[in-house]
Amino acid sequence: MPHRCPWYLGYFLLNPLRRLVQNPTKLLAPFVKPGFRVLEPGPGMGYFTLELARLAGPTGKVHVVDVEPRMLSALGRRARSAGCENRIDLRLARKNALGVGDLADEIDFVLAFAVVHELGNVAGFFTEAASAMKSGARLLLAEPTGHVSEALFVQECAAAEAAGLVVVERPDIWRSHAVVFAKA
């Protein structure tokens, strides 16, 4: 079983100093527009989620999926405090699946940030994500260089391509392997 981030480390990931090197607005604004539907697996306590909700606006929706109920609970509290709880759909992941079959061809953007290496079924993840994505939708895959080797990242990218996604960009993200895929 892959290593998963313990729920209590979610507080560390919310550190405001992180904005200096991984600013959510700067990172996500090129990908998310008002009215977009977004899928974010493994959001933790929502470091990127609240900004995704702001960028998607009142007519957009951010669907988050996590295996840890305590992470979702903390994210729900943060969303209420930020006044964007109606823009965020909190979902508990199923065993070895996201459980997003109801979102087929509805997602405009998928953010997979530091999460794919924690999944037990990487190929299944990319298949589910691609199925949820609209034609032309983007998926940003970013994995931490400290946890994910170049070889493992190449395997993840191959799984994405096997699911029908194509590489369109290789952004430079601090301490991360990163690639943007599109659904044809």
Disulfide bonds with the S-S distance in Angstrom:
none
